[in-house]
Amino acid sequence: MGAVTARTPRKSPSKPALKVVAKAPEATLKAPPHLRETTQTWWLAVVGDFQLEEHHVRMLTLAAEAWDRAEQARELLLAEGITYQDRFGSPRKHPAVSIEESARIAFARMLRELDLDAESLPDPRMPRRGRR
């Protein structure tokens, strides 16, 4: 996906770019109410620093939701531990471990797709070999 920068808004031929004023983002867009307060603050900061199109705002919201889900799973793991004993007395991985892991991966992928870094970096993934 293309880069989103603070200076160069991306334009779609069918819909105009969503303009966001850095000084008062809450006047233009409000953070989704289901996000945690700290995540809402981060969401508003990102929206305030970048001119995002509507689909980027949705991706940002998905990233914020993934972060909240990872934090929720982490808090559950702190309270209950990362393992439990099954009916045979064998240790098993707590289901929240997988939830946290998946949510962190989703968050990282969304951030990579949004490409909010000031300068575009090359794709860190190894190029695929040609098919034979």
Phi, psi and omega in degrees: 000161182283165181278148174245120182237165182287335185262333186240099178286144175277142181241138177256138181294332183270328182229141177289154179297147178281113182276132180232128180272126185295330185281334182217066182296330182291340177286331182267308181230146175251144177295145178303132186291340181281351178281153175295158184302316180293325178288324175298319178298316178297315181302313180296323179295317179294314179298326180286333183269343185231150172267109186249143171280168184302318181291333175289324177297321178293320177295320177298319178296318176299320178297317180296320178295320178296319178297314179299320179296318178297319179294320178298315179294320179298317179295322177296319179293325176297323182281322188252347182092162184273350177228163173217167178259130178283185185294345178262002180085008179273140178289138179229151178290133177295137180303333180292340176298314179292324178296314180298315181299313180297319181292322178294319178296316179298318179299312181298320180293319179297318178296320178297318180292324178290330177051061183276001178295151182298325179236144180285131178256155177295155179297122184286350182282147178292141178292149179283149174285153176291146180284145180256000000 
